Each structure stands twice: as structure tokens, then as C-alpha cells.
Amino acid sequence: MQMLTGIDQSDYSKLETGKRYYTYEQLKRIALALDTSMDYLAGLTDEKKPYPRKKD
């Protein structure tokens, strides 16, 4: 996950165990790495498929 998200392993471990809260940027990186939406990660939807991404 560190290579996919750029989040340090020790920080990621703290996020997983609830010892630290996600920042917007961290949540965005994780959603992109897992090909899902931030809403799914937050438990706001059961839909795993990400929303269509805007084209840059």
C-alpha cells in the first residue's frame, strides 16, 4: 500500500488500527489505489465501483 498511496507504513498502520484519522488526501490516495470511492471507504455506500473520474 505504501508504494500505491505514498503513505508511510507506520502511518498506515495507525490509520488501520484507529490510532490516527485519515486526512482527505490520504483517503483520496487509498480510494484511487483500491479503485473505489471515498464514500465506500467511509461506509456511506455499498457500491464498490468508483464514480466516473473527470478527465484532466
N, CA, C and O atoms as a Tripos MOL2 file, in Angstrom:
@<TRIPOS>MOLECULE
protein
  224   223    56     0     0
PROTEIN
NO_CHARGES

@<TRIPOS>ATOM
      1 N           0.8240   -1.1960    0.0000 N.3       1 MET1
      2 CA          0.0000    0.0000    0.0000 C.3       1 MET1
      3 C           0.8620    1.2510    0.0000 C.2       1 MET1
      4 O           0.4850    2.2670   -0.5840 O.2       1 MET1
      5 N           2.0080    1.1840    0.6470 N.am      2 GLN2
      6 CA          2.8690    2.3620    0.6860 C.3       2 GLN2
      7 C           3.2740    2.7820   -0.7180 C.2       2 GLN2
      8 O           3.2890    3.9720   -1.0310 O.2       2 GLN2
      9 N           3.5990    1.8180   -1.5590 N.am      3 MET3
     10 CA          4.0110    2.1600   -2.9200 C.3       3 MET3
     11 C           2.8420    2.6970   -3.7370 C.2       3 MET3
     12 O           3.0350    3.5520   -4.6010 O.2       3 MET3
     13 N           1.6360    2.2070   -3.4760 N.am      4 LEU4
     14 CA          0.4640    2.6550   -4.2170 C.3       4 LEU4
     15 C          -0.0490    4.0180   -3.7580 C.2       4 LEU4
     16 O          -0.5640    4.7980   -4.5600 O.2       4 LEU4
     17 N           0.0960    4.2990   -2.4570 N.am      5 THR5
     18 CA         -0.5020    5.5150   -1.9060 C.3       5 THR5
     19 C           0.5020    6.5790   -1.4880 C.2       5 THR5
     20 O           0.1530    7.7560   -1.3920 O.2       5 THR5
     21 N           1.7370    6.1810   -1.2390 N.am      6 GLY6
     22 CA          2.7250    7.1230   -0.7460 C.3       6 GLY6
     23 C           2.5870    7.3960    0.7500 C.2       6 GLY6
     24 O           3.2440    8.2880    1.2870 O.2       6 GLY6
     25 N           1.7270    6.6230    1.4220 N.am      7 ILE7
     26 CA          1.5240    6.7810    2.8600 C.3       7 ILE7
     27 C           2.5200    5.8750    3.5760 C.2       7 ILE7
     28 O           2.5830    4.6780    3.2970 O.2       7 ILE7
     29 N           3.2900    6.4380    4.4910 N.am      8 ASP8
     30 CA          4.2780    5.7010    5.2490 C.3       8 ASP8
     31 C           3.6370    4.5060    5.9570 C.2       8 ASP8
     32 O           2.5040    4.5980    6.4310 O.2       8 ASP8
     33 N           4.3610    3.3850    6.0270 N.am      9 GLN9
     34 CA          3.8240    2.1550    6.6100 C.3       9 GLN9
     35 C           3.3780    2.3530    8.0490 C.2       9 GLN9
     36 O           2.3260    1.8460    8.4400 O.2       9 GLN9
     37 N           4.1510    3.0760    8.8400 N.am     10 SER10
     38 CA          3.7650    3.2660   10.2460 C.3      10 SER10
     39 C           2.5040    4.1230   10.3530 C.2      10 SER10
     40 O           1.6560    3.8760   11.2100 O.2      10 SER10
     41 N           2.3800    5.1310    9.4820 N.am     11 ASP11
     42 CA          1.1630    5.9450    9.4700 C.3      11 ASP11
     43 C          -0.0370    5.1180    9.0210 C.2      11 ASP11
     44 O          -1.1280    5.2410    9.5790 O.2      11 ASP11
     45 N           0.1680    4.2820    8.0170 N.am     12 TYR12
     46 CA         -0.9240    3.4530    7.5060 C.3      12 TYR12
     47 C          -1.3960    2.4840    8.5850 C.2      12 TYR12
     48 O          -2.5960    2.2500    8.7300 O.2      12 TYR12
     49 N          -0.4660    1.9270    9.3330 N.am     13 SER13
     50 CA         -0.8110    1.0230   10.4300 C.3      13 SER13
     51 C          -1.6620    1.7370   11.4750 C.2      13 SER13
     52 O          -2.6300    1.1670   11.9780 O.2      13 SER13
     53 N          -1.3140    2.9720   11.8040 N.am     14 LYS14
     54 CA         -2.0880    3.7570   12.7620 C.3      14 LYS14
     55 C          -3.4820    4.0560   12.2320 C.2      14 LYS14
     56 O          -4.4480    4.0830   12.9950 O.2      14 LYS14
     57 N          -3.5880    4.2800   10.9270 N.am     15 LEU15
     58 CA         -4.8940    4.5190   10.3120 C.3      15 LEU15
     59 C          -5.7610    3.2630   10.4300 C.2      15 LEU15
     60 O          -6.9390    3.3460   10.7760 O.2      15 LEU15
     61 N          -5.1740    2.1110   10.1430 N.am     16 GLU16
     62 CA         -5.9270    0.8550   10.1830 C.3      16 GLU16
     63 C          -6.4030    0.5090   11.5890 C.2      16 GLU16
     64 O          -7.4820   -0.0610   11.7490 O.2      16 GLU16
     65 N          -5.6270    0.8380   12.5970 N.am     17 THR17
     66 CA         -5.9820    0.4820   13.9660 C.3      17 THR17
     67 C          -6.7850    1.5710   14.6740 C.2      17 THR17
     68 O          -7.1650    1.4040   15.8330 O.2      17 THR17
     69 N          -7.0450    2.6810   13.9890 N.am     18 GLY18
     70 CA         -7.8550    3.7450   14.5660 C.3      18 GLY18
     71 C          -7.0980    4.6660   15.5060 C.2      18 GLY18
     72 O          -7.7080    5.4580   16.2240 O.2      18 GLY18
     73 N          -5.7850    4.5690   15.5090 N.am     19 LYS19
     74 CA         -4.9800    5.4420   16.3670 C.3      19 LYS19
     75 C          -4.7500    6.8080   15.7270 C.2      19 LYS19
     76 O          -4.2380    7.7290   16.3620 O.2      19 LYS19
     77 N          -5.1320    6.9180   14.4740 N.am     20 ARG20
     78 CA         -4.9760    8.1660   13.7320 C.3      20 ARG20
     79 C          -6.1110    8.2580   12.7200 C.2      20 ARG20
     80 O          -6.5590    7.2410   12.1900 O.2      20 ARG20
     81 N          -6.5750    9.4770   12.4510 N.am     21 TYR21
     82 CA         -7.6380    9.6840   11.4710 C.3      21 TYR21
     83 C          -7.0570    9.9770   10.0890 C.2      21 TYR21
     84 O          -5.9690   10.5350    9.9560 O.2      21 TYR21
     85 N          -7.8090    9.5870    9.0730 N.am     22 TYR22
     86 CA         -7.4170    9.8480    7.6990 C.3      22 TYR22
     87 C          -7.5410   11.3290    7.3860 C.2      22 TYR22
     88 O          -8.4580   12.0000    7.8600 O.2      22 TYR22
     89 N          -6.6180   11.8310    6.5880 N.am     23 THR23
     90 CA         -6.7940   13.1620    6.0190 C.3      23 THR23
     91 C          -7.5400   12.9730    4.6980 C.2      23 THR23
     92 O          -7.6380   11.8590    4.1850 O.2      23 THR23
     93 N          -8.0540   14.0530    4.1650 N.am     24 TYR24
     94 CA         -8.7310   13.9970    2.8720 C.3      24 TYR24
     95 C          -7.7950   13.4180    1.8220 C.2      24 TYR24
     96 O          -8.1880   12.5470    1.0460 O.2      24 TYR24
     97 N          -6.5650   13.8970    1.7970 N.am     25 GLU25
     98 CA         -5.5970   13.4640    0.7830 C.3      25 GLU25
     99 C          -5.2730   11.9720    0.9270 C.2      25 GLU25
    100 O          -5.1660   11.2700   -0.0780 O.2      25 GLU25
    101 N          -5.1170   11.4880    2.1410 N.am     26 GLN26
    102 CA         -4.8380   10.0690    2.3540 C.3      26 GLN26
    103 C          -6.0090    9.2110    1.8940 C.2      26 GLN26
    104 O          -5.8130    8.1890    1.2370 O.2      26 GLN26
    105 N          -7.2130    9.6200    2.2330 N.am     27 LEU27
    106 CA         -8.3990    8.8740    1.8280 C.3      27 LEU27
    107 C          -8.5270    8.8490    0.3070 C.2      27 LEU27
    108 O          -8.8990    7.8290   -0.2730 O.2      27 LEU27
    109 N          -8.2240    9.9520   -0.3210 N.am     28 LYS28
    110 CA         -8.2730   10.0380   -1.7840 C.3      28 LYS28
    111 C          -7.2520    9.0790   -2.4080 C.2      28 LYS28
    112 O          -7.5740    8.3700   -3.3610 O.2      28 LYS28
    113 N          -6.0390    9.0530   -1.8820 N.am     29 ARG29
    114 CA         -4.9980    8.1630   -2.4060 C.3      29 ARG29
    115 C          -5.3760    6.6970   -2.2390 C.2      29 ARG29
    116 O          -5.1450    5.8910   -3.1400 O.2      29 ARG29
    117 N          -5.9520    6.3470   -1.0980 N.am     30 ILE30
    118 CA         -6.3600    4.9640   -0.8510 C.3      30 ILE30
    119 C          -7.4930    4.5680   -1.7870 C.2      30 ILE30
    120 O          -7.4780    3.4690   -2.3430 O.2      30 ILE30
    121 N          -8.4690    5.4410   -1.9690 N.am     31 ALA31
    122 CA         -9.5850    5.1500   -2.8800 C.3      31 ALA31
    123 C          -9.0810    4.9350   -4.2980 C.2      31 ALA31
    124 O          -9.5360    4.0180   -4.9810 O.2      31 ALA31
    125 N          -8.1520    5.7610   -4.7480 N.am     32 LEU32
    126 CA         -7.5960    5.5930   -6.0940 C.3      32 LEU32
    127 C          -6.8220    4.2860   -6.2000 C.2      32 LEU32
    128 O          -6.9380    3.5850   -7.2050 O.2      32 LEU32
    129 N          -6.0340    3.9450   -5.1850 N.am     33 ALA33
    130 CA         -5.2430    2.7180   -5.2060 C.3      33 ALA33
    131 C          -6.1350    1.4780   -5.2170 C.2      33 ALA33
    132 O          -5.8010    0.4810   -5.8560 O.2      33 ALA33
    133 N          -7.2620    1.5340   -4.5160 N.am     34 LEU34
    134 CA         -8.1690    0.3880   -4.4360 C.3      34 LEU34
    135 C          -9.2650    0.4210   -5.4920 C.2      34 LEU34
    136 O         -10.1200   -0.4640   -5.5290 O.2      34 LEU34
    137 N          -9.2430    1.4410   -6.3540 N.am     35 ASP35
    138 CA        -10.2260    1.6080   -7.4280 C.3      35 ASP35
    139 C         -11.6510    1.5760   -6.8810 C.2      35 ASP35
    140 O         -12.4990    0.8160   -7.3490 O.2      35 ASP35
    141 N         -11.8900    2.4210   -5.8800 N.am     36 THR36
    142 CA        -13.2150    2.5490   -5.2810 C.3      36 THR36
    143 C         -13.4560    4.0220   -4.9650 C.2      36 THR36
    144 O         -12.6440    4.8760   -5.3170 O.2      36 THR36
    145 N         -14.5660    4.3160   -4.3040 N.am     37 SER37
    146 CA        -14.8690    5.7100   -3.9710 C.3      37 SER37
    147 C         -14.5760    5.9860   -2.5010 C.2      37 SER37
    148 O         -14.5280    5.0680   -1.6810 O.2      37 SER37
    149 N         -14.3840    7.2350   -2.1860 N.am     38 MET38
    150 CA        -14.1770    7.6450   -0.8000 C.3      38 MET38
    151 C         -15.4430    7.3670    0.0060 C.2      38 MET38
    152 O         -15.3550    7.0430    1.1900 O.2      38 MET38
    153 N         -16.6010    7.4860   -0.6030 N.am     39 ASP39
    154 CA        -17.8600    7.1750    0.0890 C.3      39 ASP39
    155 C         -17.9060    5.7090    0.5130 C.2      39 ASP39
    156 O         -18.3800    5.3930    1.6040 O.2      39 ASP39
    157 N         -17.4190    4.8200   -0.3400 N.am     40 TYR40
    158 CA        -17.4030    3.4000    0.0040 C.3      40 TYR40
    159 C         -16.4680    3.1560    1.1820 C.2      40 TYR40
    160 O         -16.8150    2.4160    2.1030 O.2      40 TYR40
    161 N         -15.2970    3.7640    1.1630 N.am     41 LEU41
    162 CA        -14.3470    3.6050    2.2630 C.3      41 LEU41
    163 C         -14.9030    4.1430    3.5710 C.2      41 LEU41
    164 O         -14.5940    3.6170    4.6410 O.2      41 LEU41
    165 N         -15.7210    5.1890    3.4940 N.am     42 ALA42
    166 CA        -16.3010    5.7990    4.6910 C.3      42 ALA42
    167 C         -17.5670    5.0800    5.1530 C.2      42 ALA42
    168 O         -18.1280    5.4190    6.1950 O.2      42 ALA42
    169 N         -18.0190    4.0890    4.3820 N.am     43 GLY43
    170 CA        -19.2110    3.3390    4.7650 C.3      43 GLY43
    171 C         -20.5100    4.0490    4.4290 C.2      43 GLY43
    172 O         -21.5580    3.7310    4.9920 O.2      43 GLY43
    173 N         -20.4500    5.0070    3.5170 N.am     44 LEU44
    174 CA        -21.6460    5.7640    3.1420 C.3      44 LEU44
    175 C         -22.4280    5.1200    2.0050 C.2      44 LEU44
    176 O         -23.5590    5.5150    1.7260 O.2      44 LEU44
    177 N         -21.8280    4.1300    1.3490 N.am     45 THR45
    178 CA        -22.4910    3.4230    0.2610 C.3      45 THR45
    179 C         -21.9990    1.9830    0.2440 C.2      45 THR45
    180 O         -20.9120    1.6850    0.7380 O.2      45 THR45
    181 N         -22.7990    1.0970   -0.3250 N.am     46 ASP46
    182 CA        -22.3940   -0.2910   -0.5060 C.3      46 ASP46
    183 C         -21.8350   -0.5250   -1.9030 C.2      46 ASP46
    184 O         -21.3710   -1.6220   -2.2150 O.2      46 ASP46
    185 N         -21.8770    0.4950   -2.7360 N.am     47 GLU47
    186 CA        -21.4040    0.3990   -4.1160 C.3      47 GLU47
    187 C         -19.8800    0.5110   -4.1570 C.2      47 GLU47
    188 O         -19.3220    1.5740   -3.8860 O.2      47 GLU47
    189 N         -19.2100   -0.6010   -4.5000 N.am     48 LYS48
    190 CA        -17.7480   -0.6110   -4.5290 C.3      48 LYS48
    191 C         -17.1780    0.1060   -5.7460 C.2      48 LYS48
    192 O         -16.0750    0.6510   -5.6920 O.2      48 LYS48
    193 N         -17.9330    0.1040   -6.8450 N.am     49 LYS49
    194 CA        -17.4540    0.6900   -8.0860 C.3      49 LYS49
    195 C         -17.2850    2.2090   -7.9030 C.2      49 LYS49
    196 O         -18.1790    2.8780   -7.3850 O.2      49 LYS49
    197 N         -16.1370    2.7430   -8.3320 N.am     50 PRO50
    198 CA        -15.9220    4.1810   -8.1690 C.3      50 PRO50
    199 C         -16.7970    4.9950   -9.1080 C.2      50 PRO50
    200 O         -17.2900    4.4930  -10.1190 O.2      50 PRO50
    201 N         -16.9770    6.2450   -8.7590 N.am     51 TYR51
    202 CA        -17.6850    7.1670   -9.6310 C.3      51 TYR51
    203 C         -16.8410    7.4080  -10.8740 C.2      51 TYR51
    204 O         -15.6210    7.2480  -10.8300 O.2      51 TYR51
    205 N         -17.4750    7.7930  -11.9870 N.am     52 PRO52
    206 CA        -16.6730    8.1360  -13.1680 C.3      52 PRO52
    207 C         -15.7230    9.2900  -12.8350 C.2      52 PRO52
    208 O         -16.1260   10.2800  -12.2250 O.2      52 PRO52
    209 N         -14.4800    9.1550  -13.2350 N.am     53 ARG53
    210 CA        -13.4750   10.1750  -12.9560 C.3      53 ARG53
    211 C         -13.5140   11.2370  -14.0450 C.2      53 ARG53
    212 O         -13.7620   10.9500  -15.2160 O.2      53 ARG53
    213 N         -13.2610   12.4760  -13.6230 N.am     54 LYS54
    214 CA        -13.2370   13.5420  -14.6280 C.3      54 LYS54
    215 C         -11.9330   13.4610  -15.4150 C.2      54 LYS54
    216 O         -10.9060   13.0160  -14.9020 O.2      54 LYS54
    217 N         -11.9930   13.8870  -16.6320 N.am     55 LYS55
    218 CA        -10.8080   13.8730  -17.4970 C.3      55 LYS55
    219 C         -10.0680   15.1820  -17.3330 C.2      55 LYS55
    220 O         -10.6640   16.2580  -17.3670 O.2      55 LYS55
    221 N          -8.7530   15.0780  -17.1540 N.am     56 ASP56
    222 CA         -7.9450   16.2960  -16.9800 C.3      56 ASP56
    223 C          -7.5840   16.9350  -18.2790 C.2      56 ASP56
    224 O          -6.9080   17.9640  -18.2940 O.2      56 ASP56
@<TRIPOS>BOND
     1     1     2 1
     2     2     3 1
     3     3     4 2
     4     3     5 am
     5     5     6 1
     6     6     7 1
     7     7     8 2
     8     7     9 am
     9     9    10 1
    10    10    11 1
    11    11    12 2
    12    11    13 am
    13    13    14 1
    14    14    15 1
    15    15    16 2
    16    15    17 am
    17    17    18 1
    18    18    19 1
    19    19    20 2
    20    19    21 am
    21    21    22 1
    22    22    23 1
    23    23    24 2
    24    23    25 am
    25    25    26 1
    26    26    27 1
    27    27    28 2
    28    27    29 am
    29    29    30 1
    30    30    31 1
    31    31    32 2
    32    31    33 am
    33    33    34 1
    34    34    35 1
    35    35    36 2
    36    35    37 am
    37    37    38 1
    38    38    39 1
    39    39    40 2
    40    39    41 am
    41    41    42 1
    42    42    43 1
    43    43    44 2
    44    43    45 am
    45    45    46 1
    46    46    47 1
    47    47    48 2
    48    47    49 am
    49    49    50 1
    50    50    51 1
    51    51    52 2
    52    51    53 am
    53    53    54 1
    54    54    55 1
    55    55    56 2
    56    55    57 am
    57    57    58 1
    58    58    59 1
    59    59    60 2
    60    59    61 am
    61    61    62 1
    62    62    63 1
    63    63    64 2
    64    63    65 am
    65    65    66 1
    66    66    67 1
    67    67    68 2
    68    67    69 am
    69    69    70 1
    70    70    71 1
    71    71    72 2
    72    71    73 am
    73    73    74 1
    74    74    75 1
    75    75    76 2
    76    75    77 am
    77    77    78 1
    78    78    79 1
    79    79    80 2
    80    79    81 am
    81    81    82 1
    82    82    83 1
    83    83    84 2
    84    83    85 am
    85    85    86 1
    86    86    87 1
    87    87    88 2
    88    87    89 am
    89    89    90 1
    90    90    91 1
    91    91    92 2
    92    91    93 am
    93    93    94 1
    94    94    95 1
    95    95    96 2
    96    95    97 am
    97    97    98 1
    98    98    99 1
    99    99   100 2
   100    99   101 am
   101   101   102 1
   102   102   103 1
   103   103   104 2
   104   103   105 am
   105   105   106 1
   106   106   107 1
   107   107   108 2
   108   107   109 am
   109   109   110 1
   110   110   111 1
   111   111   112 2
   112   111   113 am
   113   113   114 1
   114   114   115 1
   115   115   116 2
   116   115   117 am
   117   117   118 1
   118   118   119 1
   119   119   120 2
   120   119   121 am
   121   121   122 1
   122   122   123 1
   123   123   124 2
   124   123   125 am
   125   125   126 1
   126   126   127 1
   127   127   128 2
   128   127   129 am
   129   129   130 1
   130   130   131 1
   131   131   132 2
   132   131   133 am
   133   133   134 1
   134   134   135 1
   135   135   136 2
   136   135   137 am
   137   137   138 1
   138   138   139 1
   139   139   140 2
   140   139   141 am
   141   141   142 1
   142   142   143 1
   143   143   144 2
   144   143   145 am
   145   145   146 1
   146   146   147 1
   147   147   148 2
   148   147   149 am
   149   149   150 1
   150   150   151 1
   151   151   152 2
   152   151   153 am
   153   153   154 1
   154   154   155 1
   155   155   156 2
   156   155   157 am
   157   157   158 1
   158   158   159 1
   159   159   160 2
   160   159   161 am
   161   161   162 1
   162   162   163 1
   163   163   164 2
   164   163   165 am
   165   165   166 1
   166   166   167 1
   167   167   168 2
   168   167   169 am
   169   169   170 1
   170   170   171 1
   171   171   172 2
   172   171   173 am
   173   173   174 1
   174   174   175 1
   175   175   176 2
   176   175   177 am
   177   177   178 1
   178   178   179 1
   179   179   180 2
   180   179   181 am
   181   181   182 1
   182   182   183 1
   183   183   184 2
   184   183   185 am
   185   185   186 1
   186   186   187 1
   187   187   188 2
   188   187   189 am
   189   189   190 1
   190   190   191 1
   191   191   192 2
   192   191   193 am
   193   193   194 1
   194   194   195 1
   195   195   196 2
   196   195   197 am
   197   197   198 1
   198   198   199 1
   199   199   200 2
   200   199   201 am
   201   201   202 1
   202   202   203 1
   203   203   204 2
   204   203   205 am
   205   205   206 1
   206   206   207 1
   207   207   208 2
   208   207   209 am
   209   209   210 1
   210   210   211 1
   211   211   212 2
   212   211   213 am
   213   213   214 1
   214   214   215 1
   215   215   216 2
   216   215   217 am
   217   217   218 1
   218   218   219 1
   219   219   220 2
   220   219   221 am
   221   221   222 1
   222   222   223 1
   223   223   224 2
@<TRIPOS>SUBSTRUCTURE
     1 MET1         2 RESIDUE 1 A MET
     2 GLN2         6 RESIDUE 1 A GLN
     3 MET3        10 RESIDUE 1 A MET
     4 LEU4        14 RESIDUE 1 A LEU
     5 THR5        18 RESIDUE 1 A THR
     6 GLY6        22 RESIDUE 1 A GLY
     7 ILE7        26 RESIDUE 1 A ILE
     8 ASP8        30 RESIDUE 1 A ASP
     9 GLN9        34 RESIDUE 1 A GLN
    10 SER10       38 RESIDUE 1 A SER
    11 ASP11       42 RESIDUE 1 A ASP
    12 TYR12       46 RESIDUE 1 A TYR
    13 SER13       50 RESIDUE 1 A SER
    14 LYS14       54 RESIDUE 1 A LYS
    15 LEU15       58 RESIDUE 1 A LEU
    16 GLU16       62 RESIDUE 1 A GLU
    17 THR17       66 RESIDUE 1 A THR
    18 GLY18       70 RESIDUE 1 A GLY
    19 LYS19       74 RESIDUE 1 A LYS
    20 ARG20       78 RESIDUE 1 A ARG
    21 TYR21       82 RESIDUE 1 A TYR
    22 TYR22       86 RESIDUE 1 A TYR
    23 THR23       90 RESIDUE 1 A THR
    24 TYR24       94 RESIDUE 1 A TYR
    25 GLU25       98 RESIDUE 1 A GLU
    26 GLN26      102 RESIDUE 1 A GLN
    27 LEU27      106 RESIDUE 1 A LEU
    28 LYS28      110 RESIDUE 1 A LYS
    29 ARG29      114 RESIDUE 1 A ARG
    30 ILE30      118 RESIDUE 1 A ILE
    31 ALA31      122 RESIDUE 1 A ALA
    32 LEU32      126 RESIDUE 1 A LEU
    33 ALA33      130 RESIDUE 1 A ALA
    34 LEU34      134 RESIDUE 1 A LEU
    35 ASP35      138 RESIDUE 1 A ASP
    36 THR36      142 RESIDUE 1 A THR
    37 SER37      146 RESIDUE 1 A SER
    38 MET38      150 RESIDUE 1 A MET
    39 ASP39      154 RESIDUE 1 A ASP
    40 TYR40      158 RESIDUE 1 A TYR
    41 LEU41      162 RESIDUE 1 A LEU
    42 ALA42      166 RESIDUE 1 A ALA
    43 GLY43      170 RESIDUE 1 A GLY
    44 LEU44      174 RESIDUE 1 A LEU
    45 THR45      178 RESIDUE 1 A THR
    46 ASP46      182 RESIDUE 1 A ASP
    47 GLU47      186 RESIDUE 1 A GLU
    48 LYS48      190 RESIDUE 1 A LYS
    49 LYS49      194 RESIDUE 1 A LYS
    50 PRO50      198 RESIDUE 1 A PRO
    51 TYR51      202 RESIDUE 1 A TYR
    52 PRO52      206 RESIDUE 1 A PRO
    53 ARG53      210 RESIDUE 1 A ARG
    54 LYS54      214 RESIDUE 1 A LYS
    55 LYS55      218 RESIDUE 1 A LYS
    56 ASP56      222 RESIDUE 1 A ASP
